[in-house]
Amino acid sequence: MNNKITYVVATILLIILFVTAFTSSLGDSTTMDELAHIPAGYSYLIRKDFRINPEHPPLVKDLAALPLLCLGLNFPSENHPAWKGINEQWWLGAEFLYHAGNNIEEILFWSRLPMILILVFLGFFLFMWTKELGGNIAGLLVLTIFSFSPTFIAHGRLVTTDVAAALGVVMGSYFWIRFLKNPSWKNILWTGIIFGIVMLFKFSLILLVPFFGIITIIFAFLKTKSKKPRETIMEIARYTVLALIVMAIGVTFIIWPVYKLHILNYPPSKQLSDTEYILSSSPMPTMKNICIWMAKNPLLRPLAHYLLGLLMATQRTAAGNTVYFLGMISASGWRYYFPVVYLLKVPLGFHILTLIALCWIAYLIKKPFWEKPLFRIENWIQSHFSEFSMIIFILIYWTTSVAGHLNIGVRHILPSFPFIFMLVSLAIVYLINTIPQPKRKYVWSIILILLGWIIVSSLSAWPYYISYFNEIGGGIKNGYKYVVDSNYDWGQDMKRLKIWLEKNKINKIYVDYFGGSDAKYYLGDKYRKWEGTTNPDQFPKGNYLAVSATLLQGGRGFPVHGFNQPTGYYRWLDKYKPIARAGTSIFIYYIK
């Protein structure tokens, strides 16, 4: 396929991705994290004060808030208790979005648009890098898989940091590998700038630091292994020093200035007291003390605030959340959570493509693995260093994710998806190119059928991409039976509940809602608050009850050993069948 046709097809795929993400976002109400991210970003731009939502770096939130500067929005005053408190992000978010006289639909529309552009740019970057590694067909294959990835579409339309983190992994890795292959001062400078930008996307990308360290040492070793040991050590040392220079450029010229700008109006005394309070229960006393010491130093204050966010993110990952999974309730997580969720949330057609690629690679290893394995592995790494690096990152990211306790969604392993897509696409193209010409049409038929399956499976979920599950997971209607939270129900259907009430002329409904929207704002006088832990005998009979899937399943699950919080409080609803759903995630009952 020539370049002209390739770029035309790629452009069409990216347009489809944009349209799909944009149109499907219009019906979604505010999701949980958007309640914090949107107001936080807006506060950074108008007040230069980074007291809200420090557990996420500012760059993505800044981009989301930029269009909002043209809307003339009202923001809670500096005397508002939510602003004067300590990281009162949820309270401040509710005040800004729903109680300050702003138009929430305008805010969601404009703040989500930059997120969709990030999604499209990630698709373009994936296409270009894969094309560079494997040719035009490989580039189009990975772009097709990406453009119809339900999880990327679901979270690429929302003001969250997960898709930006995936972009950071791809972009940061590309420039780092380019620097290793050609450590010119120009590449060192550009890689340092990109490294700094990437570190401002999401704190989980701190894992790029050990990842870059590992591949740098391996690259330097392989480059000089045939030389004397002293020369090899010297080369490893040289690359290590250059890598440290790259990172120092990112910290000094990107992270420090950006954080300095964001804390210009954040009083030093307030920053220090907030830091001390937030880290008071930190399980890392040494890092806590370093962060507090840095917060007292005028020059190091910006980096102290970055370190605070990093420690908050790390602490949350270690602590975990109370979640529902496969009929169970736990706050400590499960080691098999992410493998199971990956199996259920990724299109089945892609799983089959992955199996084909793995089987073909195994077949191509004709010699027994014990025959010169190190020599063969070394040759492969030297000729496929980019692909090798992708495998190393996937192993690092999945190992840390599985070991952590924060089991609240497949989105937390989203940064590993681009490399998985790229490796499978490159392997499939390699498979096709090694098959004799007369037989290629049969292989192409299978590949195209699987791609068609992926496309149909994705489009059939429109506009309910957050609730997407593949055929094994029971599709968008039944995925909640396995896992909820941002995998299925993140509060996206409040507007659809309002529409259902208006269509059916319902004047009163009790609601137990999970998400970032304000039920009273949408439902007005029809709204009656209900908490699932309330004794069901107190529910007034002859009324409607709407329950978010996350809360419903959380009140149905059985506690794992050692979990001592209230559970089972929604099992009384098992004797009722929902009369309707708002979207996919809010179940509506009529209690006789």
ROMI-84129 format. One record per residue (C-alpha): residue number from 0; residue in one letter; x, y, z. Coordinates in steps of 0.2 Angstrom, whole numbers. Layout:
NUM,A,X,Y,Z .
...
//
This chain:
0,M,0,0,0 .
1,N,8,17,-5 .
2,N,10,31,7 .
3,K,-4,42,-1 .
4,I,-17,29,2 .
5,T,-10,25,19 .
6,Y,-12,43,25 .
7,V,-30,44,18 .
8,V,-35,28,27 .
9,A,-27,34,43 .
10,T,-35,51,42 .
11,I,-52,43,40 .
12,L,-49,32,55 .
13,L,-44,47,66 .
14,I,-60,56,60 .
15,I,-71,41,64 .
16,L,-62,41,81 .
17,F,-65,59,84 .
18,V,-84,58,79 .
19,T,-87,42,89 .
20,A,-79,50,105 .
21,F,-87,67,103 .
22,T,-105,61,99 .
23,S,-105,48,113 .
24,S,-99,60,126 .
25,L,-114,72,124 .
26,G,-126,61,133 .
27,D,-114,58,148 .
28,S,-116,68,164 .
29,T,-102,72,175 .
30,T,-92,57,180 .
31,M,-83,54,197 .
32,D,-66,61,194 .
33,E,-72,75,183 .
34,L,-80,83,198 .
35,A,-63,86,205 .
36,H,-52,88,189 .
37,I,-62,102,180 .
38,P,-63,114,195 .
39,A,-45,110,200 .
40,G,-39,115,183 .
41,Y,-49,130,182 .
42,S,-43,136,199 .
43,Y,-25,134,193 .
44,L,-27,145,178 .
45,I,-37,159,187 .
46,R,-29,159,204 .
47,K,-11,151,202 .
48,D,-15,141,217 .
49,F,-12,122,217 .
50,R,-21,118,234 .
51,I,-35,107,225 .
52,N,-32,90,219 .
53,P,-13,89,221 .
54,E,-13,70,219 .
55,H,-13,73,200 .
56,P,-1,83,190 .
57,P,-8,99,183 .
58,L,-5,98,164 .
59,V,-21,88,159 .
60,K,-32,98,170 .
61,D,-25,114,163 .
62,L,-28,109,145 .
63,A,-46,105,150 .
64,A,-49,121,158 .
65,L,-41,132,145 .
66,P,-58,134,134 .
67,L,-67,138,150 .
68,L,-58,154,152 .
69,C,-69,161,138 .
70,L,-85,157,146 .
71,G,-85,170,160 .
72,L,-88,157,174 .
73,N,-92,160,192 .
74,F,-80,152,204 .
75,P,-82,150,223 .
76,S,-74,165,232 .
77,E,-57,164,242 .
78,N,-68,165,258 .
79,H,-78,149,254 .
80,P,-75,135,267 .
81,A,-71,123,253 .
82,W,-57,134,246 .
83,K,-50,138,264 .
84,G,-50,119,269 .
85,I,-37,106,265 .
86,N,-40,99,247 .
87,E,-59,100,248 .
88,Q,-59,95,230 .
89,W,-76,86,230 .
90,W,-85,100,239 .
91,L,-77,114,229 .
92,G,-81,104,213 .
93,A,-100,103,217 .
94,E,-100,121,222 .
95,F,-92,127,205 .
96,L,-101,115,194 .
97,Y,-119,115,201 .
98,H,-121,129,214 .
99,A,-112,144,207 .
100,G,-124,148,193 .
101,N,-114,140,179 .
102,N,-120,130,164 .
103,I,-114,113,167 .
104,E,-117,107,149 .
105,E,-106,121,142 .
106,I,-93,116,155 .
107,L,-93,98,150 .
108,F,-93,101,132 .
109,W,-78,113,131 .
110,S,-68,104,145 .
111,R,-69,87,136 .
112,L,-65,93,119 .
113,P,-46,95,123 .
114,M,-47,77,130 .
115,I,-53,70,114 .
116,L,-40,79,104 .
117,I,-27,71,116 .
118,L,-35,54,111 .
119,V,-34,58,93 .
120,F,-16,63,94 .
121,L,-11,47,103 .
122,G,-19,37,89 .
123,F,-9,48,76 .
124,F,7,45,86 .
125,L,4,26,88 .
126,F,1,25,69 .
127,M,17,35,65 .
128,W,29,25,76 .
129,T,21,8,71 .
130,K,23,13,53 .
131,E,41,17,56 .
132,L,44,0,64 .
133,G,34,-11,53 .
134,G,28,-2,37 .
135,N,11,5,31 .
136,I,0,-10,35 .
137,A,6,-12,53 .
138,G,3,7,55 .
139,L,-15,5,49 .
140,L,-18,-11,59 .
141,V,-13,-3,75 .
142,L,-23,12,71 .
143,T,-39,2,67 .
144,I,-37,-8,84 .
145,F,-34,9,93 .
146,S,-48,19,85 .
147,F,-61,5,90 .
148,S,-55,2,107 .
149,P,-70,4,118 .
150,T,-59,8,134 .
151,F,-49,21,125 .
152,I,-65,29,118 .
153,A,-74,28,135 .
154,H,-60,37,144 .
155,G,-53,48,130 .
156,R,-69,58,131 .
157,L,-68,62,149 .
158,V,-58,75,159 .
159,T,-46,62,167 .
160,T,-28,58,166 .
161,D,-28,40,160 .
162,V,-27,42,141 .
163,A,-14,56,143 .
164,A,-4,44,153 .
165,A,-5,32,139 .
166,L,1,46,127 .
167,G,15,50,139 .
168,V,21,32,139 .
169,V,22,31,120 .
170,M,29,48,117 .
171,G,42,47,131 .
172,S,48,30,126 .
173,Y,49,35,108 .
174,F,60,50,111 .
175,W,70,40,124 .
176,I,74,26,112 .
177,R,79,39,99 .
178,F,91,47,111 .
179,L,99,30,115 .
180,K,102,27,97 .
181,N,109,44,94 .
182,P,114,53,110 .
183,S,117,70,102 .
184,W,115,85,112 .
185,K,99,90,101 .
186,N,91,73,106 .
187,I,96,75,124 .
188,L,88,92,125 .
189,W,72,86,116 .
190,T,71,70,126 .
191,G,73,80,142 .
192,I,59,92,138 .
193,I,47,77,133 .
194,F,52,68,149 .
195,G,47,84,159 .
196,I,30,86,150 .
197,V,26,67,152 .
198,M,29,68,171 .
199,L,16,81,172 .
200,F,2,69,164 .
201,K,0,57,179 .
202,F,10,51,194 .
203,S,10,33,189 .
204,L,22,38,175 .
205,I,36,39,188 .
206,L,38,20,183 .
207,L,46,27,167 .
208,V,61,32,178 .
209,P,66,14,182 .
210,F,60,8,165 .
211,F,71,21,156 .
212,G,85,16,168 .
213,I,84,-3,163 .
214,I,83,-1,145 .
215,T,98,12,145 .
216,I,109,0,154 .
217,I,104,-14,143 .
218,F,107,-4,127 .
219,A,124,2,133 .
220,F,129,-16,137 .
221,L,124,-23,121 .
222,K,132,-9,111 .
223,T,149,-14,119 .
224,K,148,-32,125 .
225,S,161,-38,112 .
226,K,173,-25,119 .
227,K,184,-26,135 .
228,P,174,-26,151 .
229,R,182,-9,156 .
230,E,176,-2,140 .
231,T,158,-9,143 .
232,I,158,-2,160 .
233,M,163,15,154 .
234,E,150,15,141 .
235,I,137,11,153 .
236,A,143,24,165 .
237,R,142,37,150 .
238,Y,125,33,146 .
239,T,120,33,164 .
240,V,127,51,165 .
241,L,118,56,149 .
242,A,101,49,156 .
243,L,103,58,172 .
244,I,106,74,162 .
245,V,90,71,152 .
246,M,80,69,167 .
247,A,88,84,175 .
248,I,83,94,160 .
249,G,65,89,162 .
250,V,65,92,181 .
251,T,74,109,180 .
252,F,66,117,164 .
253,I,49,109,164 .
254,I,43,102,181 .
255,W,50,116,192 .
256,P,44,131,181 .
257,V,26,123,179 .
258,Y,24,120,197 .
259,K,32,137,202 .
260,L,19,145,191 .
261,H,5,135,199 .
262,I,9,139,217 .
263,L,13,158,214 .
264,N,-2,163,224 .
265,Y,-2,147,236 .
266,P,4,155,252 .
267,P,19,146,259 .
268,S,12,144,276 .
269,K,-4,136,269 .
270,Q,6,124,257 .
271,L,17,119,272 .
272,S,2,116,284 .
273,D,-8,107,270 .
274,T,8,96,267 .
275,E,10,91,285 .
276,Y,-9,87,287 .
277,I,-10,77,271 .
278,L,6,67,275 .
279,S,2,65,293 .
280,S,-3,46,291 .
281,S,10,43,277 .
282,P,18,25,278 .
283,M,34,33,272 .
284,P,41,44,286 .
285,T,58,47,277 .
286,M,50,54,261 .
287,K,37,63,271 .
288,N,50,72,281 .
289,I,60,76,265 .
290,C,44,83,257 .
291,I,40,94,272 .
292,W,58,100,273 .
293,M,57,105,254 .
294,A,41,114,257 .
295,K,50,125,269 .
296,N,63,130,256 .
297,P,58,144,244 .
298,L,68,137,230 .
299,L,62,119,232 .
300,R,43,123,236 .
301,P,38,119,218 .
302,L,46,102,219 .
303,A,40,99,236 .
304,H,22,100,229 .
305,Y,26,88,215 .
306,L,33,76,228 .
307,L,17,78,239 .
308,G,6,73,224 .
309,L,18,58,221 .
310,L,17,52,239 .
311,M,-2,54,239 .
312,A,-4,44,223 .
313,T,8,30,230 .
314,Q,-1,30,246 .
315,R,-18,28,238 .
316,T,-12,14,227 .
317,A,-5,5,242 .
318,A,-20,8,253 .
319,G,-33,3,240 .
320,N,-52,6,239 .
321,T,-68,-4,244 .
322,V,-73,-12,228 .
323,Y,-85,-25,221 .
324,F,-77,-39,211 .
325,L,-85,-56,205 .
326,G,-98,-56,219 .
327,M,-85,-51,233 .
328,I,-82,-35,242 .
329,S,-64,-30,248 .
330,A,-53,-15,252 .
331,S,-37,-24,249 .
332,G,-39,-30,231 .
333,W,-36,-46,222 .
334,R,-20,-51,212 .
335,Y,-30,-57,198 .
336,Y,-41,-42,197 .
337,F,-32,-34,182 .
338,P,-30,-50,171 .
339,V,-48,-54,173 .
340,V,-54,-36,170 .
341,Y,-43,-35,154 .
342,L,-50,-52,148 .
343,L,-68,-45,150 .
344,K,-66,-27,144 .
345,V,-55,-29,129 .
346,P,-64,-34,112 .
347,L,-64,-53,110 .
348,G,-58,-51,92 .
349,F,-42,-43,99 .
350,H,-39,-57,111 .
351,I,-39,-69,96 .
352,L,-27,-58,86 .
353,T,-16,-59,101 .
354,L,-17,-78,102 .
355,I,-13,-79,84 .
356,A,2,-68,86 .
357,L,9,-78,101 .
358,C,6,-95,92 .
359,W,15,-89,77 .
360,I,30,-82,87 .
361,A,31,-99,96 .
362,Y,30,-108,79 .
363,L,45,-98,72 .
364,I,56,-103,87 .
365,K,61,-118,77 .
366,K,75,-123,88 .
367,P,73,-129,106 .
368,F,74,-115,118 .
369,W,90,-122,126 .
370,E,100,-121,110 .
371,K,110,-105,112 .
372,P,96,-95,120 .
373,L,106,-80,126 .
374,F,114,-78,109 .
375,R,97,-79,100 .
376,I,89,-67,113 .
377,E,103,-55,111 .
378,N,102,-54,92 .
379,W,83,-52,93 .
380,I,85,-37,106 .
381,Q,98,-29,95 .
382,S,87,-29,80 .
383,H,71,-26,89 .
384,F,76,-14,103 .
385,S,60,-4,102 .
386,E,49,-20,103 .
387,F,60,-26,117 .
388,S,58,-10,127 .
389,M,39,-11,125 .
390,I,39,-29,133 .
391,I,50,-22,147 .
392,F,37,-8,151 .
393,I,22,-20,150 .
394,L,30,-31,163 .
395,I,35,-17,174 .
396,Y,18,-9,173 .
397,W,8,-25,175 .
398,T,18,-31,190 .
399,T,16,-15,200 .
400,S,-2,-14,195 .
401,V,-6,-32,200 .
402,A,4,-29,216 .
403,G,-5,-14,221 .
404,H,-22,-13,230 .
405,L,-31,0,219 .
406,N,-43,-11,210 .
407,I,-55,3,203 .
408,G,-54,0,184 .
409,V,-46,-6,169 .
410,R,-41,12,165 .
411,H,-27,10,178 .
412,I,-18,-2,166 .
413,L,-22,9,151 .
414,P,-4,15,149 .
415,S,1,-2,144 .
416,F,-12,-4,130 .
417,P,-3,5,116 .
418,F,12,-6,117 .
419,I,1,-22,117 .
420,F,-8,-15,102 .
421,M,8,-11,93 .
422,L,17,-28,97 .
423,V,2,-38,91 .
424,S,0,-28,75 .
425,L,19,-29,71 .
426,A,18,-48,75 .
427,I,3,-50,63 .
428,V,11,-41,49 .
429,Y,27,-51,52 .
430,L,16,-67,51 .
431,I,8,-62,34 .
432,N,25,-57,27 .
433,T,32,-74,31 .
434,I,18,-84,23 .
435,P,20,-89,5 .
436,Q,10,-77,-7 .
437,P,-3,-89,-12 .
438,K,-9,-93,6 .
439,R,-9,-75,12 .
440,K,-26,-71,6 .
441,Y,-33,-84,18 .
442,V,-23,-76,32 .
443,W,-29,-59,27 .
444,S,-47,-66,27 .
445,I,-46,-71,45 .
446,I,-37,-55,50 .
447,L,-51,-44,42 .
448,I,-65,-54,50 .
449,L,-57,-52,67 .
450,L,-55,-33,63 .
451,G,-73,-32,58 .
452,W,-78,-41,74 .
453,I,-68,-28,84 .
454,I,-76,-13,74 .
455,V,-94,-20,76 .
456,S,-92,-24,94 .
457,S,-86,-7,98 .
458,L,-99,3,88 .
459,S,-113,-8,95 .
460,A,-108,-1,112 .
461,W,-111,17,107 .
462,P,-114,28,117 .
463,Y,-111,18,132 .
464,Y,-93,15,131 .
465,I,-89,16,149 .
466,S,-100,0,151 .
467,Y,-93,-10,137 .
468,F,-89,-28,141 .
469,N,-85,-41,127 .
470,E,-95,-56,124 .
471,I,-87,-66,138 .
472,G,-92,-52,150 .
473,G,-110,-52,144 .
474,G,-109,-35,134 .
475,I,-115,-18,140 .
476,K,-131,-25,149 .
477,N,-122,-38,160 .
478,G,-105,-32,164 .
479,Y,-110,-25,181 .
480,K,-112,-43,187 .
481,Y,-93,-45,187 .
482,V,-86,-28,191 .
483,V,-92,-10,193 .
484,D,-84,7,197 .
485,S,-76,15,182 .
486,N,-77,-1,173 .
487,Y,-96,0,171 .
488,D,-104,14,181 .
489,W,-95,31,185 .
490,G,-110,42,186 .
491,Q,-112,45,168 .
492,D,-131,42,167 .
493,M,-139,55,178 .
494,K,-145,65,163 .
495,R,-153,49,156 .
496,L,-162,47,172 .
497,K,-169,64,171 .
498,I,-175,60,153 .
499,W,-183,44,159 .
500,L,-192,53,173 .
501,E,-199,66,161 .
502,K,-204,54,147 .
503,N,-213,43,160 .
504,K,-220,58,169 .
505,I,-214,52,186 .
506,N,-215,66,200 .
507,K,-205,58,214 .
508,I,-191,46,214 .
509,Y,-178,40,228 .
510,V,-161,40,222 .
511,D,-144,32,228 .
512,Y,-132,39,215 .
513,F,-113,36,213 .
514,G,-104,49,202 .
515,G,-99,67,199 .
516,S,-116,74,196 .
517,D,-128,83,207 .
518,A,-145,73,208 .
519,K,-154,87,215 .
520,Y,-148,99,201 .
521,Y,-154,87,188 .
522,L,-170,81,196 .
523,G,-176,96,206 .
524,D,-191,93,217 .
525,K,-193,75,210 .
526,Y,-177,70,220 .
527,R,-178,61,236 .
528,K,-161,55,244 .
529,W,-159,37,248 .
530,E,-144,28,256 .
531,G,-142,10,253 .
532,T,-137,6,271 .
533,T,-154,12,278 .
534,N,-166,-1,284 .
535,P,-176,-6,269 .
536,D,-192,-7,280 .
537,Q,-190,12,281 .
538,F,-193,14,262 .
539,P,-210,21,258 .
540,K,-219,8,248 .
541,G,-227,13,232 .
542,N,-212,23,226 .
543,Y,-198,22,213 .
544,L,-180,19,218 .
545,A,-165,22,207 .
546,V,-149,14,212 .
547,S,-132,16,203 .
548,A,-124,-1,198 .
549,T,-108,3,209 .
550,L,-118,5,224 .
551,L,-131,-9,220 .
552,Q,-117,-22,218 .
553,G,-107,-15,232 .
554,G,-123,-18,243 .
555,R,-125,-36,236 .
556,G,-107,-43,237 .
557,F,-101,-55,250 .
558,P,-86,-49,261 .
559,V,-69,-57,259 .
560,H,-60,-63,275 .
561,G,-55,-48,286 .
562,F,-67,-36,278 .
563,N,-78,-28,292 .
564,Q,-88,-15,284 .
565,P,-107,-16,282 .
566,T,-112,-27,267 .
567,G,-127,-36,260 .
568,Y,-138,-21,262 .
569,Y,-145,-21,245 .
570,R,-149,-40,244 .
571,W,-167,-36,248 .
572,L,-169,-29,230 .
573,D,-166,-47,223 .
574,K,-184,-51,225 .
575,Y,-188,-36,213 .
576,K,-184,-34,195 .
577,P,-179,-17,188 .
578,I,-193,-10,178 .
579,A,-180,0,168 .
580,R,-163,7,167 .
581,A,-157,25,164 .
582,G,-143,21,151 .
583,T,-134,6,157 .
584,S,-129,10,175 .
585,I,-144,16,185 .
586,F,-157,3,189 .
587,I,-174,9,192 .
588,Y,-186,-1,203 .
589,Y,-204,1,209 .
590,I,-206,-4,227 .
591,K,-224,-10,230 .
//
